[in-house]
C-alpha cells in the first residue's frame, strides 16, 4: 500500500514539473525570448541575407545583448565580422559575414559544438535564446532580411561506458 501511494506521489510530482516547465516555455515564446523550434535545431545553420549594414552597427548590436541571460560568453572581431559564442562548457557557436556583393550581405550563424544528455543538446534553452536574439537583430537591421536554413554535417560520438 505504501509503495502505491509513493508511486502516485512521484507521478503527481513529475506531472507538476512538466506542467510548470511547459508553462514557462509558453511564456518565453509569448514574450519573444525564444521561438518554438524542433529539438534538432542545432543541426541547422541559418544564413541571413540583408542589405549590407554598417559593420560597426552589426558589432554594436551583437555586443549590446546581455549574454548573461543565455549563460554565454561572446568574443568578436569588428574588422573581419566574426563572432564566437561559448555556452560554457556545453556548446559553442559562431556568427560571421560570409559574403558581400551588390549591396547585400550574407551572415551565417551555426552551432559548432554541443554536448548532449539523453539525446538532447545540453543548454538548448540558452542556445534557442541566442539564436532568437540574432534572428530579431537581423530583422531589425533590415525588415526584408531573408533567412535560409542549411543542414549541417554532424558527427556524433557514442560512449559505451
N, CA, C and O of each residue as an XYZ file, in Angstrom:
644
protein
N       0.825     -1.186      0.000
C       0.000      0.000      0.000
C       0.878      1.262      0.000
O       0.605      2.219     -0.724
N       1.932      1.245      0.823
C       2.827      2.390      0.897
C       3.483      2.659     -0.461
O       3.625      3.815     -0.861
N       3.881      1.604     -1.167
C       4.529      1.749     -2.475
C       3.576      2.367     -3.497
O       4.002      3.164     -4.333
N       2.298      2.012     -3.440
C       1.314      2.580     -4.373
C       1.149      4.076     -4.121
O       1.087      4.869     -5.060
N       1.078      4.452     -2.849
C       0.945      5.876     -2.504
C       2.185      6.641     -2.957
O       2.080      7.737     -3.509
N       3.355      6.060     -2.722
C       4.607      6.693     -3.129
C       4.660      6.854     -4.649
O       5.067      7.902     -5.150
N       4.252      5.826     -5.374
C       4.235      5.874     -6.830
C       3.295      6.972     -7.330
O       3.640      7.703     -8.259
N       2.130      7.094     -6.732
C       1.174      8.128     -7.123
C       1.759      9.517     -6.845
O       1.612     10.424     -7.664
N       2.419      9.688     -5.700
C       3.028     10.976     -5.384
C       4.153     11.327     -6.359
O       4.290     12.483     -6.760
N       4.943     10.347     -6.733
C       6.013     10.584     -7.702
C       5.427     10.987     -9.053
O       5.929     11.914     -9.688
N       4.381     10.310     -9.496
C       3.732     10.642    -10.766
C       3.142     12.045    -10.716
O       3.263     12.796    -11.683
N       2.515     12.408     -9.619
C       1.957     13.760     -9.464
C       3.078     14.802     -9.486
O       2.924     15.871    -10.077
N       4.189     14.493     -8.849
C       5.336     15.404     -8.843
C       5.890     15.638    -10.239
O       6.158     16.778    -10.620
N       6.063     14.558    -11.010
C       6.548     14.699    -12.385
C       5.562     15.473    -13.247
O       5.966     16.301    -14.063
N       4.279     15.211    -13.072
C       3.254     15.937    -13.837
C       3.300     17.435    -13.522
O       3.174     18.266    -14.422
N       3.480     17.776    -12.248
C       3.557     19.185    -11.853
C       4.799     19.845    -12.456
O       4.721     20.970    -12.950
N       5.934     19.162    -12.420
C       7.159     19.704    -13.012
C       6.994     19.921    -14.508
O       7.401     20.958    -15.032
N       6.409     18.966    -15.193
C       6.177     19.082    -16.629
C       5.242     20.253    -16.932
O       5.484     21.019    -17.865
N       4.188     20.390    -16.153
C       3.236     21.482    -16.341
C       3.923     22.837    -16.213
O       3.745     23.703    -17.070
N       4.704     23.030    -15.157
C       5.361     24.314    -14.947
C       6.448     24.583    -15.982
O       6.657     25.732    -16.371
N       7.140     23.543    -16.430
C       8.155     23.722    -17.472
C       7.499     24.157    -18.785
O       7.983     25.073    -19.450
N       6.404     23.503    -19.151
C       5.704     23.873    -20.379
C       5.080     25.260    -20.272
O       5.034     26.002    -21.253
N       4.610     25.600    -19.102
C       4.039     26.928    -18.886
C       5.125     27.990    -19.044
O       4.908     29.008    -19.702
N       6.288     27.757    -18.446
C       7.394     28.705    -18.553
C       7.840     28.836    -20.014
O       8.107     29.943    -20.481
N       7.920     27.724    -20.730
C       8.310     27.760    -22.136
C       7.290     28.570    -22.943
O       7.671     29.367    -23.800
N       6.014     28.371    -22.676
C       4.966     29.122    -23.365
C       5.076     30.614    -23.116
O       4.877     31.415    -24.030
N       5.392     30.992    -21.890
C       5.563     32.403    -21.558
C       6.781     32.997    -22.281
O       6.733     34.134    -22.750
N       7.859     32.231    -22.366
C       9.058     32.718    -23.046
C       8.799     32.887    -24.546
O       9.304     33.825    -25.162
N       8.020     31.987    -25.125
C       7.661     32.117    -26.539
C       6.780     33.342    -26.735
O       6.996     34.120    -27.663
N       5.786     33.518    -25.863
C       4.882     34.664    -25.960
C       5.627     35.987    -25.788
O       5.276     36.980    -26.426
N       6.649     36.011    -24.933
C       7.433     37.222    -24.697
C       8.485     37.452    -25.786
O       9.135     38.498    -25.799
N       8.661     36.494    -26.694
C       9.642     36.641    -27.764
C      11.067     36.357    -27.346
O      12.004     36.722    -28.056
N      11.246     35.712    -26.206
C      12.597     35.387    -25.724
C      13.154     34.187    -26.482
O      14.349     34.128    -26.772
N      12.285     33.234    -26.801
C      12.665     32.066    -27.583
C      11.613     31.841    -28.656
O      10.526     32.419    -28.612
N      11.951     30.995    -29.617
C      10.988     30.568    -30.631
C      10.752     29.082    -30.460
O      11.618     28.354    -29.976
N       9.588     28.645    -30.858
C       9.305     27.212    -30.838
C      10.111     26.585    -31.972
O       9.940     26.942    -33.138
N      10.979     25.660    -31.623
C      11.860     25.032    -32.595
C      11.823     23.518    -32.436
O      11.446     22.994    -31.388
N      12.218     22.833    -33.490
C      12.376     21.385    -33.412
C      13.558     21.078    -32.500
O      14.452     21.910    -32.348
N      13.573     19.918    -31.904
C      14.635     19.574    -30.955
C      16.009     19.462    -31.613
O      17.027     19.538    -30.925
N      16.054     19.282    -32.932
C      17.351     19.163    -33.607
C      17.817     20.482    -34.226
O      18.637     20.473    -35.144
N      17.307     21.615    -33.736
C      17.664     22.899    -34.340
C      19.166     23.186    -34.366
O      19.607     23.897    -35.269
N      19.983     22.678    -33.433
C      21.425     22.947    -33.547
C      22.064     22.297    -34.779
O      23.181     22.652    -35.154
N      21.371     21.356    -35.403
C      21.894     20.663    -36.579
C      21.753     21.501    -37.855
O      22.127     21.057    -38.940
N      21.210     22.716    -37.716
C      20.966     23.567    -38.879
C      21.664     24.912    -38.708
O      21.629     25.516    -37.636
N      22.297     25.365    -39.782
C      22.862     26.714    -39.819
C      21.802     27.638    -40.403
O      20.941     27.209    -41.171
N      21.875     28.901    -40.031
C      20.979     29.898    -40.604
C      21.816     30.932    -41.326
O      22.838     31.390    -40.816
N      21.373     31.297    -42.520
C      22.026     32.356    -43.276
C      21.040     33.496    -43.448
O      19.903     33.300    -43.877
N      21.497     34.692    -43.105
C      20.676     35.892    -43.162
C      21.188     36.759    -44.313
O      22.342     37.188    -44.306
N      20.331     37.012    -45.294
C      20.683     37.868    -46.419
C      19.938     39.181    -46.245
O      18.710     39.204    -46.156
N      20.702     40.289    -46.195
C      20.110     41.600    -45.961
C      20.925     42.677    -46.646
O      22.065     42.459    -47.057
N      20.304     43.863    -46.760
C      21.065     44.994    -47.293
C      22.299     45.165    -46.425
O      22.220     45.092    -45.198
N      23.425     45.391    -47.057
C      24.684     45.467    -46.324
C      24.618     46.543    -45.250
O      24.529     47.733    -45.554
N      24.662     46.116    -43.990
C      24.666     47.092    -42.898
C      26.084     47.581    -42.628
O      27.059     46.955    -43.044
N      26.184     48.683    -41.942
C      27.478     49.175    -41.496
C      28.061     48.139    -40.539
O      27.400     47.759    -39.573
N      29.281     47.675    -40.788
C      29.865     46.662    -39.901
C      29.890     47.076    -38.432
O      29.720     46.240    -37.545
N      30.100     48.363    -38.180
C      30.131     48.839    -36.802
C      28.755     48.674    -36.148
O      28.665     48.364    -34.960
N      27.699     48.878    -36.914
C      26.337     48.712    -36.383
C      26.098     47.260    -35.991
O      25.532     46.983    -34.933
N      26.526     46.340    -36.838
C      26.374     44.912    -36.515
C      27.140     44.592    -35.242
O      26.619     43.920    -34.351
N      28.377     45.071    -35.155
C      29.194     44.818    -33.973
C      28.532     45.377    -32.722
O      28.483     44.709    -31.689
N      28.027     46.596    -32.814
C      27.365     47.202    -31.658
C      26.147     46.400    -31.228
O      25.922     46.206    -30.033
N      25.359     45.932    -32.189
C      24.154     45.152    -31.853
C      24.526     43.807    -31.241
O      23.894     43.352    -30.287
N      25.554     43.177    -31.797
C      25.985     41.876    -31.249
C      26.498     42.061    -29.829
O      26.222     41.239    -28.955
N      27.246     43.139    -29.595
C      27.809     43.384    -28.266
C      26.768     43.891    -27.266
O      26.956     43.755    -26.057
N      25.668     44.477    -27.762
C      24.669     45.087    -26.883
C      23.833     44.065    -26.113
O      23.271     44.392    -25.068
N      23.747     42.854    -26.608
C      22.908     41.837    -25.974
C      23.479     41.443    -24.618
O      24.694     41.345    -24.449
N      22.594     41.219    -23.657
C      23.009     40.778    -22.321
C      23.192     39.255    -22.348
O      22.243     38.501    -22.134
N      24.400     38.828    -22.608
C      24.686     37.404    -22.754
C      24.576     36.629    -21.452
O      24.506     35.400    -21.475
N      24.560     37.312    -20.327
C      24.415     36.606    -19.054
C      23.069     35.883    -18.998
O      22.945     34.860    -18.324
N      22.061     36.403    -19.699
C      20.746     35.745    -19.748
C      20.841     34.368    -20.396
O      20.089     33.457    -20.050
N      21.756     34.225    -21.323
C      21.891     32.973    -22.055
C      23.066     32.130    -21.564
O      23.393     31.098    -22.149
N      23.694     32.587    -20.478
C      24.873     31.904    -19.930
C      25.920     31.694    -21.021
O      26.495     30.616    -21.169
N      26.142     32.762    -21.773
C      27.016     32.713    -22.933
C      28.082     33.798    -22.825
O      27.841     34.881    -22.292
N      29.256     33.482    -23.340
C      30.314     34.476    -23.492
C      30.470     34.733    -24.982
O      30.380     33.810    -25.792
N      30.708     36.009    -25.344
C      30.874     36.367    -26.746
C      32.237     36.994    -26.939
O      32.657     37.852    -26.162
N      32.921     36.561    -27.980
C      34.179     37.172    -28.394
C      34.010     37.508    -29.867
O      33.526     36.687    -30.647
N      34.411     38.721    -30.248
C      34.183     39.107    -31.630
C      35.302     39.927    -32.212
O      36.195     40.404    -31.512
N      35.226     40.073    -33.495
C      36.184     40.864    -34.235
C      35.418     41.832    -35.123
O      34.681     41.415    -36.017
N      35.590     43.108    -34.876
C      34.909     44.118    -35.664
C      35.418     44.123    -37.101
O      34.630     44.235    -38.040
N      36.718     44.004    -37.271
C      37.310     44.158    -38.596
C      36.884     43.068    -39.583
O      36.559     43.374    -40.730
N      36.880     41.820    -39.160
C      36.507     40.765    -40.109
C      35.146     40.145    -39.817
O      34.795     39.120    -40.403
N      34.372     40.757    -38.912
C      32.982     40.346    -38.675
C      32.839     38.860    -38.341
O      32.044     38.155    -38.962
N      33.603     38.391    -37.367
C      33.497     37.020    -36.867
C      33.235     37.101    -35.371
O      33.993     37.729    -34.632
N      32.166     36.466    -34.934
C      31.775     36.480    -33.531
C      31.655     35.041    -33.053
O      30.962     34.232    -33.669
N      32.326     34.728    -31.963
C      32.284     33.373    -31.401
C      31.560     33.417    -30.065
O      31.743     34.337    -29.268
N      30.734     32.402    -29.840
C      29.934     32.313    -28.629
C      30.265     31.008    -27.922
O      30.423     29.968    -28.561
N      30.369     31.071    -26.596
C      30.634     29.873    -25.808
C      29.598     29.779    -24.706
O      29.567     30.602    -23.791
N      28.761     28.781    -24.799
C      27.809     28.460    -23.742
C      28.512     27.474    -22.832
O      28.217     26.279    -22.833
N      29.434     27.990    -22.068
C      30.381     27.189    -21.305
C      29.672     26.254    -20.356
O      28.731     26.681    -19.687
N      30.066     25.023    -20.263
C      31.020     24.306    -21.095
C      30.327     23.430    -22.136
O      30.951     22.548    -22.725
N      29.042     23.673    -22.359
C      28.246     22.714    -23.118
C      28.161     22.930    -24.619
O      27.896     21.978    -25.353
N      28.377     24.153    -25.102
C      28.223     24.381    -26.527
C      28.988     25.612    -26.997
O      29.338     26.488    -26.207
N      29.240     25.656    -28.303
C      29.853     26.820    -28.934
C      29.111     27.115    -30.226
O      28.465     26.241    -30.805
N      29.215     28.370    -30.670
C      28.564     28.792    -31.908
C      29.373     29.919    -32.526
O      30.265     30.485    -31.894
N      29.048     30.234    -33.768
C      29.715     31.345    -34.416
C      28.768     32.060    -35.373
O      27.861     31.462    -35.951
N      29.008     33.343    -35.517
C      28.301     34.194    -36.469
C      29.381     34.906    -37.261
O      30.307     35.469    -36.677
N      29.276     34.890    -38.579
C      30.266     35.584    -39.387
C      29.651     36.068    -40.696
O      28.664     35.526    -41.194
N      30.278     37.108    -41.225
C      29.841     37.594    -42.538
C      30.437     36.678    -43.579
O      31.657     36.580    -43.718
N      29.574     36.013    -44.303
C      30.000     35.022    -45.289
C      30.365     35.676    -46.613
O      31.360     35.311    -47.240
N      29.555     36.645    -47.039
C      29.826     37.301    -48.312
C      29.154     38.663    -48.358
O      28.283     38.992    -47.552
N      29.599     39.440    -49.339
C      29.017     40.758    -49.557
C      29.174     41.102    -51.035
O      30.291     41.168    -51.548
N      28.062     41.318    -51.708
C      28.111     41.752    -53.101
C      26.778     42.376    -53.494
O      25.725     42.033    -52.958
N      26.854     43.290    -54.431
C      25.676     44.000    -54.950
C      24.838     44.632    -53.848
O      23.609     44.638    -53.925
N      25.494     45.162    -52.828
C      24.778     45.839    -51.756
C      24.077     44.910    -50.780
O      23.309     45.369    -49.934
N      24.328     43.613    -50.883
C      23.711     42.626    -49.983
C      24.812     41.867    -49.241
O      25.869     41.570    -49.797
N      24.538     41.566    -47.985
C      25.468     40.780    -47.171
C      24.789     39.499    -46.733
O      23.575     39.453    -46.537
N      25.594     38.461    -46.584
C      25.104     37.193    -46.050
C      25.890     36.915    -44.772
O      27.118     36.836    -44.787
N      25.163     36.768    -43.673
C      25.747     36.391    -42.389
C      25.300     34.972    -42.085
O      24.153     34.602    -42.333
N      26.207     34.193    -41.551
C      25.902     32.793    -41.237
C      26.069     32.577    -39.740
O      27.063     32.985    -39.140
N      25.060     31.917    -39.146
C      25.111     31.543    -37.742
C      24.969     30.036    -37.654
O      24.097     29.441    -38.288
N      25.845     29.424    -36.854
C      25.763     27.972    -36.680
C      26.353     27.576    -35.338
O      27.255     28.226    -34.811
N      25.822     26.504    -34.812
C      26.389     25.905    -33.608
C      27.515     25.001    -34.073
O      27.334     24.193    -34.984
N      28.674     25.136    -33.451
C      29.850     24.391    -33.899
C      30.154     23.172    -33.034
O      30.869     22.265    -33.460
N      29.615     23.154    -31.832
C      29.858     22.027    -30.927
C      28.808     22.075    -29.829
O      28.448     23.152    -29.354
N      28.319     20.914    -29.425
C      27.434     20.852    -28.264
C      27.468     19.461    -27.669
O      27.665     18.465    -28.366
N      27.274     19.419    -26.374
C      27.191     18.158    -25.654
C      25.716     17.782    -25.547
O      24.832     18.637    -25.583
N      25.480     16.500    -25.417
C      24.100     16.039    -25.289
C      23.912     15.269    -23.991
O      24.858     14.764    -23.386
N      22.670     15.204    -23.601
C      22.260     14.404    -22.460
C      20.951     13.741    -22.846
O      19.962     14.422    -23.116
N      20.940     12.431    -22.873
C      19.767     11.665    -23.295
C      19.290     12.094    -24.683
O      18.088     12.157    -24.942
N      20.236     12.387    -25.569
C      19.910     12.738    -26.940
C      19.546     14.192    -27.172
O      19.394     14.608    -28.321
N      19.401     14.972    -26.121
C      19.046     16.385    -26.243
C      20.286     17.237    -26.012
O      21.114     16.905    -25.163
N      20.424     18.335    -26.759
C      21.566     19.224    -26.504
C      21.487     19.828    -25.107
O      20.434     20.299    -24.678
N      22.620     19.805    -24.405
C      22.667     20.466    -23.100
C      22.630     21.968    -23.341
O      23.338     22.473    -24.213
N      21.829     22.672    -22.595
C      21.742     24.115    -22.749
C      20.907     24.558    -23.930
O      21.059     25.682    -24.407
N      20.019     23.688    -24.414
C      19.242     24.040    -25.601
C      18.360     25.269    -25.399
O      18.088     25.987    -26.362
N      17.913     25.526    -24.187
C      17.115     26.726    -23.926
C      17.957     27.972    -24.197
O      17.480     28.913    -24.831
N      19.196     27.984    -23.726
C      20.068     29.134    -23.915
C      20.522     29.253    -25.370
O      20.706     30.357    -25.883
N      20.699     28.125    -26.018
C      21.020     28.131    -27.444
C      19.868     28.781    -28.218
O      20.091     29.599    -29.111
N      18.654     28.412    -27.869
C      17.468     28.961    -28.518
C      17.369     30.462    -28.265
O      17.029     31.222    -29.172
N      17.663     30.892    -27.044
C      17.608     32.319    -26.716
C      18.591     33.115    -27.571
O      18.248     34.178    -28.088
N      19.797     32.607    -27.718
C      20.805     33.295    -28.518
C      20.376     33.365    -29.983
O      20.441     34.427    -30.604
N      19.950     32.260    -30.518
C      19.542     32.229    -31.928
C      18.350     33.150    -32.174
O      18.296     33.828    -33.200
N      17.412     33.181    -31.261
C      16.251     34.063    -31.386
C      16.686     35.524    -31.383
O      16.199     36.320    -32.186
N      17.602     35.878    -30.484
C      18.086     37.253    -30.441
C      18.724     37.641    -31.775
O      18.445     38.719    -32.301
N      19.575     36.777    -32.325
C      20.257     37.099    -33.568
C      19.272     37.227    -34.721
O      19.430     38.104    -35.571
N      18.266     36.374    -34.763
C      17.238     36.479    -35.808
C      16.540     37.835    -35.727
O      16.358     38.509    -36.741
N      16.156     38.224    -34.529
C      15.490     39.514    -34.338
C      16.418     40.670    -34.705
O      15.979     41.663    -35.285
N      17.692     40.541    -34.368
C      18.656     41.584    -34.654
C      18.745     41.849    -36.155
O      18.732     43.003    -36.582
N      18.835     40.779    -36.960
C      18.951     40.964    -38.402
C      17.673     41.533    -39.008
O      17.735     42.342    -39.934
N      16.527     41.122    -38.499
C      15.266     41.681    -38.989
C      15.166     43.159    -38.617
O      14.616     43.960    -39.373
N      15.699     43.514    -37.452
C      15.708     44.913    -37.039
C      16.626     45.742    -37.946
O      16.319     46.895    -38.251
N      17.741     45.162    -38.374
C      18.655     45.860    -39.269
C      18.049     46.047    -40.659
O      18.272     47.072    -41.304
N      17.290     45.065    -41.115
C      16.627     45.125    -42.421
C      15.369     44.275    -42.348
O      15.441     43.049    -42.266
N      14.230     44.924    -42.377
C      12.967     44.181    -42.224
C      12.714     43.204    -43.360
O      11.841     42.344    -43.252
N      13.478     43.325    -44.465
C      13.337     42.390    -45.584
C      14.402     41.299    -45.563
O      14.679     40.675    -46.587
N      14.994     41.073    -44.402
C      16.014     40.034    -44.271
C      15.428     38.681    -44.676
O      14.334     38.306    -44.253
N      16.175     37.971    -45.495
C      15.786     36.613    -45.890
C      16.598     35.630    -45.041
O      17.801     35.798    -44.841
N      15.907     34.606    -44.552
C      16.567     33.602    -43.720
C      16.494     32.263    -44.442
O      15.430     31.827    -44.880
N      17.643     31.631    -44.551
C      17.718     30.309    -45.181
C      18.392     29.365    -44.191
O      19.376     29.731    -43.547
N      17.865     28.161    -44.073
C      18.496     27.179    -43.186
C      19.188     26.113    -44.029
O      18.781     25.804    -45.149
N      20.239     25.570    -43.449
C      21.018     24.544    -44.124
C      21.403     23.474    -43.119
O      21.919     23.783    -42.044
N      21.155     22.223    -43.461
C      21.505     21.105    -42.587
C      23.019     20.977    -42.522
O      23.703     20.973    -43.545
N      23.525     20.872    -41.304
C      24.958     20.703    -41.096
C      25.326     19.225    -41.173
O      24.497     18.355    -40.909
N      26.560     18.956    -41.532
C      27.076     17.609    -41.477
C      27.601     17.402    -40.059
O      28.642     17.946    -39.691
N      26.877     16.613    -39.267
C      27.183     16.469    -37.857
C      27.737     15.077    -37.584
O      27.152     14.071    -37.986
N      28.867     15.034    -36.900
C      29.462     13.759    -36.488
C      29.153     13.585    -35.011
O      29.300     14.518    -34.222
N      28.731     12.401    -34.647
C      28.426     12.139    -33.243
C      29.371     11.077    -32.691
O      29.846     10.190    -33.401
N      29.617     11.210    -31.401
C      30.412     10.222    -30.697
C      29.484      9.511    -29.721
O      28.723     10.151    -28.994
N      29.550      8.218    -29.711
C      28.724      7.450    -28.793
C      29.627      6.819    -27.731
O      30.625      6.168    -28.040
N      29.250      7.030    -26.496
C      30.015      6.448    -25.393
C      29.367      5.118    -25.002
O      28.149      5.018    -24.850
N      30.192      4.136    -24.849
C      29.684      2.834    -24.425
C      29.565      2.807    -22.909
O      28.591      2.282    -22.370
N      30.541      3.364    -22.228
C      30.512      3.392    -20.760
C      30.698      4.784    -20.255
O      30.702      5.006    -19.044
